[in-house]
Amino acid sequence: MSVPSDIAAARAAILGRIAKAAQAAGRASESITLTAVSKQQPDERVEAMLAAGQRVFGENRVQEAQARWSTRREHFPDLHLRLIGPLQSNKAADAVAFFDAIESLDRPKLATALADAAQKQGRSPEILVQVNTGEEPQKSGISPTEADAFIRAAREDYGLPVRGLMCIPPLDEEPAMHFALLAKIATRNGLTQLSMGMSDDFETAIRFGATQVRVGSALFGARSGPA
Ligand SMILES: *Cc1c(COP(=O)(O)O)cnc(C)c1O
């Protein structure tokens, strides 16, 4: 099979699994958006994904995303680009100018930089707060115990349009408890977007209320470089 038909088939299969998981959870499948994680994927696979009708994409680096999408986006006005990787404060202005959503807000310094950039540019992407549900020292994300205060500050003190939460559960743990924790923090803070679930666990995430699943390798195949 050719790349385009493989990609279209992979996308149809994932959308089918999303619909099935939604149905099993008693949820409408339209309440779940597929974010296609295109980081480190060859251009021909990304082109095939666009041809298959996919419009929501996730990238984890600002520069890589700009290189890939700046020109392409002119041809796809309904494209929606989400930054899902860690963001350095000195790249906040670039990210605010470029992305439709930033899912990795996790510290006051970054909140300041995003708020400054949003004010200067007169626009802001929607913002998700990343929560380090496993409290892993090497991982980005605000600790669950600090999440409520941080979310409140991000909205009220910094005026950021915080819409939801994102998490990446520890690799070696059952993800369900992490998804449940993220959903609980979102509910008590009145947040409606839950970005959780990747190639190996998106159906579990849907069971726990995911509104966006971030799927890379199960859609595109293996990535070409280190994550
Ligand atoms: C790479 C990445 C994904 C996609 O991972 P797969 O296992 O390939 O589906 C999802 N979320 C984040 C934050 C990522 O960095």
The ligand as an ORCA input file, in Angstrom:
! r2SCAN-3c Opt
* xyz 0 1
  C       4.851     12.501     21.518
  C       3.707     12.873     22.366
  C       2.451     12.249     22.198
  C       2.176     11.140     21.208
  O       2.761      9.946     21.633
  P       2.409      8.535     20.935
  O       2.743      7.555     21.979
  O       3.290      8.463     19.724
  O       0.979      8.540     20.591
  C       1.409     12.691     22.984
  N       1.578     13.676     23.902
  C       2.755     14.297     24.092
  C       2.870     15.372     25.104
  C       3.865     13.910     23.329
  O       5.043     14.535     23.531
*
